[in-house]
């Protein structure tokens, strides 16, 4: 199941402090992720009136984009472990005059503060590559729990690349020695986890984020 995924040693408290520190220049550091996130939104197939949830919203680009897509009839919910990211995103939501259709909270994706079966779409990008391998299934089970029957889970994350590539092997070598240097992210392979949790119509699409970093978009539907 682990597909040789290396461990992620940072505790949730440490992740929070890292992303609080990164919040002022996070968008500049992660510009390379924009195309993979946009593709993730496309496969999410968001409709007007949907209830959309994003785990790990960062500085809020996806929050704004999804709030536009769900329209006035829909609603966007978000959870992030960083209080400074939360503050930054709330300012952005207010600037775009979307406060009536966006609800953001501080919290941990391992225990979601939502009732069962409430969201049409659950979306997360570059979050599971922060989560320790032993906890990935737990997080995915929480995502599945809060989805409506027939709802869609979309995951974007750093991935392994192909077996011929030495880029990510070098990355993993550095990560093992200083995981905080890379914001705590390391390559993961998520499709087998979704299949084990019996999501339907599971698909995986590879993409090179910034034409350099192997990433994957994985999605599947909760059984009706």
MIDOSE-1310 file (N, C-alpha, C; in nm, 2 decimals, decimal comma, always signed):
residues 224
xxxx	+0,08/-0,12/+0,00/+0,00/+0,00/+0,00/+0,09/+0,13/+0,00; +0,20/+0,12/+0,07/+0,28/+0,24/+0,09/+0,35/+0,28/-0,04; +0,37/+0,19/-0,14/+0,44/+0,22/-0,26/+0,57/+0,29/-0,24; +0,64/+0,24/-0,13/+0,77/+0,29/-0,10/+0,77/+0,44/-0,07
xxxx	+0,66/+0,49/-0,01/+0,65/+0,63/+0,03/+0,73/+0,65/+0,16; +0,81/+0,74/+0,16/+0,89/+0,77/+0,28/+0,81/+0,84/+0,39; +0,85/+0,82/+0,51/+0,77/+0,88/+0,62/+0,78/+1,03/+0,62; +0,68/+1,10/+0,67/+0,68/+1,24/+0,69/+0,69/+1,27/+0,84
xxxx	+0,80/+1,31/+0,89/+0,82/+1,32/+1,03/+0,77/+1,44/+1,10; +0,72/+1,54/+1,03/+0,68/+1,66/+1,09/+0,55/+1,64/+1,16; +0,54/+1,68/+1,29/+0,41/+1,68/+1,36/+0,32/+1,79/+1,31; +0,19/+1,77/+1,34/+0,09/+1,88/+1,30/+0,13/+2,01/+1,36
xxxx	+0,18/+2,02/+1,48/+0,22/+2,14/+1,54/+0,34/+2,20/+1,46; +0,43/+2,12/+1,42/+0,55/+2,17/+1,34/+0,50/+2,21/+1,21; +0,41/+2,14/+1,14/+0,36/+2,19/+1,01/+0,29/+2,32/+1,02; +0,22/+2,34/+1,13/+0,15/+2,47/+1,15/+0,26/+2,58/+1,16
xxxx	+0,36/+2,56/+1,24/+0,46/+2,67/+1,25/+0,54/+2,69/+1,12; +0,56/+2,59/+1,04/+0,63/+2,60/+0,91/+0,54/+2,69/+0,82; +0,41/+2,66/+0,81/+0,33/+2,73/+0,72/+0,29/+2,87/+0,77; +0,29/+2,89/+0,90/+0,27/+3,03/+0,95/+0,39/+3,11/+0,91
xxxx	+0,51/+3,05/+0,92/+0,63/+3,12/+0,87/+0,63/+3,15/+0,72; +0,58/+3,05/+0,64/+0,58/+3,07/+0,50/+0,47/+3,15/+0,44; +0,37/+3,18/+0,52/+0,25/+3,25/+0,47/+0,28/+3,38/+0,39; +0,37/+3,47/+0,44/+0,39/+3,59/+0,36/+0,44/+3,58/+0,22
xxxx	+0,52/+3,47/+0,19/+0,57/+3,45/+0,06/+0,54/+3,32/+0,00; +0,44/+3,25/+0,05/+0,39/+3,12/+0,01/+0,36/+3,12/-0,14; +0,28/+3,22/-0,18/+0,23/+3,22/-0,32/+0,35/+3,23/-0,42; +0,45/+3,30/-0,38/+0,57/+3,32/-0,47/+0,64/+3,18/-0,48
xxxx	+0,65/+3,11/-0,37/+0,73/+2,99/-0,36/+0,65/+2,87/-0,44; +0,52/+2,88/-0,45/+0,44/+2,77/-0,51/+0,38/+2,81/-0,64; +0,43/+2,91/-0,71/+0,37/+2,95/-0,84/+0,37/+2,83/-0,93; +0,46/+2,74/-0,92/+0,47/+2,62/-1,01/+0,35/+2,53/-1,00
xxxx	+0,28/+2,54/-0,89/+0,16/+2,45/-0,86/+0,04/+2,49/-0,94; +0,03/+2,61/-0,99/-0,09/+2,67/-1,04/-0,16/+2,58/-1,15; -0,09/+2,53/-1,24/-0,15/+2,46/-1,35/-0,21/+2,32/-1,30; -0,14/+2,26/-1,21/-0,19/+2,13/-1,16/-0,31/+2,16/-1,07
xxxx	-0,32/+2,26/-1,00/-0,44/+2,30/-0,92/-0,56/+2,33/-1,02; -0,53/+2,41/-1,12/-0,64/+2,44/-1,22/-0,69/+2,31/-1,28; -0,60/+2,22/-1,32/-0,65/+2,09/-1,38/-0,73/+2,02/-1,27; -0,69/+2,02/-1,15/-0,77/+1,95/-1,04/-0,91/+2,01/-1,03
xxxx	-0,92/+2,14/-1,04/-1,05/+2,20/-1,04/-1,14/+2,16/-1,16; -1,07/+2,14/-1,27/-1,15/+2,10/-1,39/-1,21/+1,96/-1,37; -1,13/+1,87/-1,32/-1,18/+1,73/-1,30/-1,28/+1,72/-1,19; -1,28/+1,82/-1,10/-1,37/+1,83/-0,99/-1,52/+1,84/-1,04
xxxx	-1,53/+1,90/-1,16/-1,66/+1,92/-1,22/-1,76/+1,99/-1,13; -1,72/+2,10/-1,07/-1,80/+2,18/-0,98/-1,92/+2,24/-1,05; -2,03/+2,23/-0,99/-2,16/+2,28/-1,04/-2,21/+2,39/-0,96; -2,29/+2,48/-1,02/-2,36/+2,58/-0,94/-2,45/+2,52/-0,83
xxxx	-2,44/+2,57/-0,71/-2,52/+2,52/-0,60/-2,45/+2,41/-0,52; -2,33/+2,37/-0,56/-2,26/+2,27/-0,49/-2,21/+2,32/-0,35; -2,19/+2,22/-0,26/-2,12/+2,24/-0,14/-1,98/+2,19/-0,16; -1,88/+2,28/-0,16/-1,74/+2,25/-0,19/-1,66/+2,26/-0,07
xxxx	-1,57/+2,16/-0,04/-1,48/+2,17/+0,07/-1,34/+2,15/+0,03; -1,25/+2,24/+0,08/-1,11/+2,23/+0,05/-1,03/+2,21/+0,18; -0,95/+2,11/+0,19/-0,86/+2,08/+0,30/-0,73/+2,14/+0,27; -0,68/+2,23/+0,36/-0,55/+2,29/+0,33/-0,55/+2,40/+0,23
xxxx	-0,63/+2,51/+0,25/-0,66/+2,61/+0,15/-0,54/+2,71/+0,13; -0,44/+2,71/+0,22/-0,33/+2,80/+0,20/-0,37/+2,94/+0,20; -0,33/+3,01/+0,09/-0,37/+3,16/+0,08/-0,50/+3,18/+0,00; -0,57/+3,08/-0,04/-0,70/+3,09/-0,08/-0,73/+3,10/-0,23
xxxx	-0,64/+3,07/-0,32/-0,67/+3,08/-0,46/-0,78/+2,99/-0,50; -0,78/+2,87/-0,45/-0,88/+2,77/-0,49/-1,01/+2,81/-0,42; -1,01/+2,86/-0,30/-1,13/+2,91/-0,23/-1,20/+3,01/-0,32; -1,13/+3,11/-0,37/-1,19/+3,21/-0,46/-1,25/+3,15/-0,59
xxxx	-1,16/+3,07/-0,65/-1,20/+3,01/-0,78/-1,33/+2,92/-0,76; -1,33/+2,84/-0,66/-1,45/+2,75/-0,64/-1,57/+2,83/-0,60; -1,55/+2,94/-0,52/-1,67/+3,02/-0,48/-1,74/+3,08/-0,60; -1,66/+3,12/-0,70/-1,71/+3,17/-0,83/-1,79/+3,06/-0,90
xxxx	-1,74/+2,94/-0,90/-1,80/+2,83/-0,97/-1,93/+2,78/-0,91; -1,93/+2,78/-0,77/-2,06/+2,73/-0,71/-2,17/+2,83/-0,72; -2,13/+2,96/-0,74/-2,23/+3,06/-0,75/-2,30/+3,10/-0,62; -2,40/+3,19/-0,63/-2,47/+3,23/-0,51/-2,55/+3,12/-0,45
xxxx	-2,58/+3,02/-0,52/-2,66/+2,91/-0,47/-2,58/+2,81/-0,39; -2,45/+2,81/-0,41/-2,36/+2,71/-0,35/-2,29/+2,77/-0,23; -2,20/+2,69/-0,17/-2,12/+2,74/-0,06/-1,98/+2,66/-0,06; -1,88/+2,74/-0,01/-1,74/+2,68/+0,00/-1,70/+2,68/+0,14
xxxx	-1,64/+2,57/+0,18/-1,59/+2,55/+0,32/-1,44/+2,52/+0,31; -1,37/+2,56/+0,41/-1,23/+2,53/+0,40/-1,17/+2,51/+0,54; -1,06/+2,43/+0,55/-0,99/+2,40/+0,68/-0,84/+2,41/+0,65; -0,77/+2,48/+0,74/-0,63/+2,48/+0,73/-0,57/+2,48/+0,87
xxxx	-0,45/+2,43/+0,88/-0,38/+2,41/+1,01/-0,31/+2,54/+1,05; -0,29/+2,63/+0,96/-0,21/+2,75/+0,98/-0,30/+2,87/+1,01; -0,29/+2,93/+1,13/-0,37/+3,05/+1,16/-0,34/+3,17/+1,08; -0,21/+3,18/+1,03/-0,18/+3,30/+0,95/-0,23/+3,28/+0,80
xxxx	-0,23/+3,15/+0,76/-0,30/+3,13/+0,63/-0,45/+3,16/+0,64; -0,51/+3,12/+0,75/-0,65/+3,15/+0,77/-0,68/+3,30/+0,76; -0,60/+3,37/+0,83/-0,61/+3,52/+0,84/-0,59/+3,58/+0,70; -0,49/+3,53/+0,62/-0,47/+3,58/+0,49/-0,58/+3,55/+0,39
xxxx	-0,63/+3,43/+0,40/-0,74/+3,39/+0,31/-0,87/+3,46/+0,34; -0,90/+3,48/+0,47/-1,02/+3,56/+0,51/-1,02/+3,70/+0,45; -0,90/+3,76/+0,45/-0,89/+3,89/+0,39/-0,91/+3,89/+0,24; -0,86/+3,79/+0,18/-0,89/+3,77/+0,03/-1,03/+3,75/+0,00
xxxx	-1,10/+3,67/+0,08/-1,24/+3,64/+0,06/-1,32/+3,77/+0,08; -1,29/+3,85/+0,18/-1,35/+3,98/+0,20/-1,33/+4,08/+0,09; -1,21/+4,08/+0,03/-1,17/+4,16/-0,08/-1,26/+4,13/-0,20; -1,28/+4,00/-0,22/-1,36/+3,96/-0,34/-1,51/+3,96/-0,31
xxxx	-1,55/+4,01/-0,19/-1,69/+4,02/-0,15/-1,76/+3,88/-0,16; -1,70/+3,78/-0,11/-1,75/+3,64/-0,11/-1,78/+3,59/+0,03; -1,78/+3,67/+0,13/-1,80/+3,62/+0,27/-1,93/+3,55/+0,29; -2,03/+3,58/+0,22/-2,16/+3,51/+0,24/-2,16/+3,37/+0,19
xxxx	-2,07/+3,33/+0,10/-2,07/+3,20/+0,05/-1,94/+3,12/+0,08; -1,86/+3,17/+0,18/-1,74/+3,10/+0,22/-1,73/+3,09/+0,37; -1,70/+2,97/+0,42/-1,68/+2,95/+0,56/-1,55/+2,88/+0,58; -1,46/+2,95/+0,65/-1,32/+2,90/+0,67/-1,30/+2,87/+0,82
xxxx	-1,22/+2,76/+0,85/-1,19/+2,72/+0,99/-1,05/+2,68/+1,00; -1,00/+2,69/+1,13/-0,87/+2,64/+1,16/-0,89/+2,50/+1,21; -0,80/+2,41/+1,16/-0,82/+2,27/+1,21/-0,73/+2,17/+1,14; -0,74/+2,05/+1,18/-0,66/+1,94/+1,13/-0,74/+1,84/+1,04
xxxx	-0,69/+1,81/+0,92/-0,77/+1,72/+0,83/-0,79/+1,58/+0,89; -0,72/+1,54/+0,99/-0,74/+1,41/+1,05/-0,87/+1,40/+1,12; -0,93/+1,51/+1,17/-1,06/+1,51/+1,23/-1,13/+1,63/+1,18; -1,22/+1,60/+1,09/-1,29/+1,71/+1,02/-1,42/+1,75/+1,11
xxxx	-1,44/+1,88/+1,13/-1,55/+1,93/+1,21/-1,68/+1,94/+1,14; -1,71/+1,84/+1,05/-1,83/+1,85/+0,97/-1,91/+1,72/+0,99; -2,04/+1,73/+0,97/-2,12/+1,61/+0,98/-2,11/+1,52/+0,85; -2,16/+1,40/+0,86/-2,14/+1,30/+0,75/-2,22/+1,34/+0,63
xxxx	-2,17/+1,32/+0,51/-2,24/+1,34/+0,39/-2,29/+1,47/+0,35; -2,21/+1,58/+0,37/-2,25/+1,71/+0,35/-2,20/+1,78/+0,22; -2,09/+1,73/+0,16/-2,02/+1,80/+0,05/-2,04/+1,72/-0,08; -2,06/+1,80/-0,19/-2,06/+1,75/-0,32/-1,92/+1,72/-0,37
xxxx	-1,83/+1,81/-0,33/-1,69/+1,79/-0,38/-1,60/+1,82/-0,26; -1,50/+1,73/-0,24/-1,39/+1,75/-0,15/-1,26/+1,76/-0,23; -1,18/+1,87/-0,21/-1,07/+1,90/-0,29/-0,95/+1,92/-0,19; -0,83/+1,87/-0,23/-0,71/+1,91/-0,15/-0,59/+1,91/-0,25
xxxx	-0,50/+2,00/-0,23/-0,38/+2,00/-0,31/-0,26/+2,02/-0,22; -0,16/+1,94/-0,25/-0,03/+1,94/-0,18/-0,05/+1,94/-0,03; -0,14/+1,85/+0,02/-0,16/+1,83/+0,16/-0,12/+1,69/+0,20; -0,16/+1,59/+0,12/-0,13/+1,45/+0,16/+0,02/+1,42/+0,16
xxxx	+0,09/+1,50/+0,08/+0,24/+1,48/+0,08/+0,30/+1,54/+0,21; +0,22/+1,60/+0,29/+0,27/+1,64/+0,43/+0,23/+1,54/+0,53; +0,13/+1,46/+0,51/+0,08/+1,37/+0,61/+0,16/+1,24/+0,61; +0,19/+1,19/+0,73/+0,27/+1,07/+0,75/+0,20/+0,96/+0,68
xxxx	+0,27/+0,87/+0,63/+0,21/+0,75/+0,55/+0,11/+0,68/+0,63; +0,14/+0,66/+0,76/+0,05/+0,58/+0,85/-0,08/+0,65/+0,87; -0,09/+0,78/+0,84/-0,21/+0,86/+0,87/-0,29/+0,89/+0,74; -0,24/+0,86/+0,62/-0,30/+0,89/+0,50/-0,44/+0,83/+0,49
xxxx	-0,45/+0,70/+0,52/-0,58/+0,64/+0,51/-0,69/+0,70/+0,60; -0,64/+0,74/+0,72/-0,73/+0,81/+0,82/-0,79/+0,94/+0,76; -0,70/+1,02/+0,70/-0,74/+1,14/+0,64/-0,84/+1,12/+0,52; -0,81/+1,02/+0,44/-0,89/+0,99/+0,33/-1,03/+0,93/+0,37
xxxx	-1,03/+0,86/+0,48/-1,16/+0,81/+0,53/-1,24/+0,93/+0,58; -1,18/+1,03/+0,64/-1,25/+1,15/+0,68/-1,31/+1,22/+0,56; -1,23/+1,23/+0,45/-1,28/+1,29/+0,33/-1,40/+1,22/+0,27; -1,39/+1,08/+0,28/-1,50/+1,00/+0,23/-1,63/+1,02/+0,31
xxxx	-1,60/+1,03/+0,44/-1,72/+1,04/+0,54/-1,80/+1,16/+0,51; -1,73/+1,28/+0,49/-1,81/+1,40/+0,47/-1,86/+1,42/+0,33; -1,82/+1,34/+0,24/-1,88/+1,35/+0,10/-2,02/+1,29/+0,10; -2,11/+1,35/+0,02/-2,24/+1,30/-0,01/-2,22/+1,17/-0,10
xxxx	-2,31/+1,08/-0,09/-2,31/+0,96/-0,18/-2,31/+1,01/-0,33; -2,21/+0,97/-0,40/-2,19/+1,01/-0,54/-2,10/+1,13/-0,55; -2,06/+1,19/-0,44/-1,97/+1,31/-0,44/-1,83/+1,27/-0,48; -1,76/+1,37/-0,52/-1,62/+1,35/-0,58/-1,51/+1,40/-0,49
xxxx	-1,41/+1,32/-0,48/-1,28/+1,36/-0,41/-1,18/+1,38/-0,51; -1,11/+1,50/-0,50/-1,00/+1,53/-0,60/-0,88/+1,57/-0,52; -0,77/+1,50/-0,55/-0,64/+1,52/-0,48/-0,53/+1,56/-0,58; -0,46/+1,66/-0,54/-0,34/+1,70/-0,62/-0,22/+1,70/-0,53
xxxx	-0,12/+1,63/-0,57/+0,00/+1,62/-0,48/+0,13/+1,59/-0,55; +0,24/+1,62/-0,48/+0,37/+1,58/-0,54/+0,37/+1,43/-0,55; +0,43/+1,38/-0,66/+0,43/+1,23/-0,68/+0,57/+1,18/-0,71; +0,58/+1,05/-0,74/+0,71/+0,99/-0,76/+0,77/+1,01/-0,90
xxxx	+0,69/+1,04/-1,00/+0,75/+1,04/-1,13/+0,77/+0,90/-1,18; +0,83/+0,88/-1,30/+0,86/+0,75/-1,35/+0,99/+0,69/-1,29; +1,00/+0,56/-1,31/+1,11/+0,49/-1,25/+1,25/+0,53/-1,31; +1,25/+0,60/-1,42/+1,38/+0,63/-1,48/+1,43/+0,77/-1,43
xxxx	+1,34/+0,84/-1,36/+1,38/+0,97/-1,32/+1,46/+0,97/-1,19; +1,57/+1,04/-1,18/+1,65/+1,05/-1,06/+1,61/+1,18/-0,98; +1,53/+1,26/-1,04/+1,50/+1,39/-0,98/+1,44/+1,37/-0,84; +1,34/+1,29/-0,83/+1,27/+1,27/-0,70/+1,35/+1,19/-0,60
xxxx	+1,44/+1,10/-0,65/+1,53/+1,03/-0,56/+1,62/+1,12/-0,49; +1,67/+1,22/-0,57/+1,76/+1,32/-0,51/+1,68/+1,41/-0,41; +1,55/+1,44/-0,45/+1,47/+1,52/-0,36/+1,45/+1,45/-0,23; +1,41/+1,32/-0,24/+1,39/+1,24/-0,12/+1,52/+1,23/-0,03
xxxx	+1,63/+1,22/-0,09/+1,76/+1,22/-0,02/+1,77/+1,35/+0,07; +1,74/+1,46/+0,01/+1,75/+1,59/+0,08/+1,64/+1,59/+0,19; +1,52/+1,54/+0,15/+1,40/+1,55/+0,24/+1,43/+1,47/+0,37; +1,49/+1,36/+0,36/+1,52/+1,27/+0,48/+1,61/+1,35/+0,57
xxxx	+1,70/+1,44/+0,52/+1,79/+1,51/+0,61/+1,74/+1,64/+0,66; +1,64/+1,70/+0,59/+1,59/+1,83/+0,63/+1,45/+1,85/+0,58; +1,35/+1,78/+0,63/+1,21/+1,78/+0,57/+1,15/+1,92/+0,57; +1,18/+2,00/+0,67/+1,12/+2,14/+0,68/+1,17/+2,23/+0,57
xxxx	+1,28/+2,20/+0,51/+1,33/+2,28/+0,40/+1,24/+2,28/+0,28; +1,16/+2,18/+0,26/+1,07/+2,17/+0,15/+0,93/+2,19/+0,19; +0,91/+2,25/+0,30/+0,77/+2,27/+0,35/+0,71/+2,15/+0,40; +0,79/+2,04/+0,42/+0,74/+1,92/+0,47/+0,68/+1,82/+0,37
xxxx	+0,69/+1,86/+0,24/+0,63/+1,78/+0,14/+0,73/+1,68/+0,08; +0,67/+1,56/+0,05/+0,75/+1,46/-0,01/+0,67/+1,38/-0,11; +0,72/+1,31/-0,21/+0,64/+1,24/-0,31/+0,56/+1,13/-0,25; +0,43/+1,12/-0,30/+0,34/+1,01/-0,26/+0,27/+0,96/-0,38
xxxx	+0,21/+0,84/-0,36/+0,13/+0,78/-0,47/-0,01/+0,74/-0,40; -0,11/+0,81/-0,45/-0,24/+0,81/-0,37/-0,35/+0,71/-0,43; -0,34/+0,68/-0,56/-0,45/+0,60/-0,62/-0,48/+0,47/-0,55; -0,37/+0,39/-0,50/-0,40/+0,27/-0,43/-0,48/+0,29/-0,31
xxxx	-0,46/+0,40/-0,24/-0,54/+0,43/-0,12/-0,69/+0,45/-0,15; -0,72/+0,52/-0,25/-0,86/+0,54/-0,29/-0,92/+0,41/-0,33; -0,85/+0,33/-0,40/-0,91/+0,20/-0,44/-0,93/+0,11/-0,32; -0,84/+0,11/-0,22/-0,86/+0,03/-0,10/-0,98/+0,08/-0,02
xxxx	-1,01/+0,21/-0,03/-1,13/+0,26/+0,04/-1,26/+0,25/-0,04; -1,25/+0,19/-0,16/-1,36/+0,15/-0,24/-1,43/+0,28/-0,30; -1,35/+0,38/-0,34/-1,40/+0,48/-0,42/-1,42/+0,43/-0,56; -1,52/+0,48/-0,63/-1,55/+0,44/-0,76/-1,49/+0,53/-0,87
xxxx	-1,47/+0,47/-0,99/-1,42/+0,54/-1,11/-1,29/+0,62/-1,08; -1,20/+0,55/-1,00/-1,07/+0,62/-0,96/-0,98/+0,63/-1,08; -0,93/+0,76/-1,10/-0,84/+0,79/-1,21/-0,72/+0,86/-1,16; -0,61/+0,85/-1,23/-0,49/+0,93/-1,20/-0,43/+0,99/-1,32
xxxx	-0,39/+1,11/-1,31/-0,33/+1,19/-1,42/-0,20/+1,25/-1,37; -0,09/+1,22/-1,45/+0,04/+1,28/-1,41/+0,05/+1,42/-1,48; +0,13/+1,50/-1,41/+0,15/+1,64/-1,46/+0,28/+1,68/-1,40; +0,36/+1,76/-1,48/+0,49/+1,81/-1,43/+0,46/+1,96/-1,38
xxxx	+0,45/+1,98/-1,25/+0,43/+2,11/-1,20/+0,55/+2,20/-1,22; +0,53/+2,31/-1,29/+0,64/+2,40/-1,32/+0,73/+2,33/-1,42; +0,69/+2,23/-1,49/+0,77/+2,16/-1,59/+0,89/+2,08/-1,53; +0,89/+2,07/-1,39/+1,00/+2,01/-1,32/+0,95/+1,91/-1,22
xxxx	+0,86/+1,94/-1,13/+0,82/+1,86/-1,02/+0,71/+1,76/-1,06; +0,74/+1,63/-1,05/+0,63/+1,54/-1,08/+0,51/+1,55/-0,98; +0,40/+1,56/-1,03/+0,28/+1,57/-0,95/+0,17/+1,48/-1,01; +0,07/+1,45/-0,93/-0,04/+1,37/-0,98/-0,17/+1,43/-0,94
xxxx	-0,27/+1,41/-1,02/-0,41/+1,44/-0,99/-0,49/+1,31/-0,98; -0,54/+1,28/-0,87/-0,62/+1,16/-0,85/-0,76/+1,19/-0,80; -0,85/+1,12/-0,86/-0,99/+1,15/-0,83/-1,08/+1,03/-0,83; -1,18/+1,03/-0,75/-1,28/+0,92/-0,75/-1,41/+0,96/-0,68
xxxx	-1,51/+0,88/-0,70/-1,64/+0,91/-0,65/-1,68/+0,82/-0,53; -1,75/+0,88/-0,44/-1,80/+0,80/-0,33/-1,92/+0,72/-0,38; -1,93/+0,59/-0,35/-2,05/+0,51/-0,40/-2,18/+0,57/-0,36; -2,28/+0,56/-0,44/-2,41/+0,62/-0,41/-2,48/+0,52/-0,32
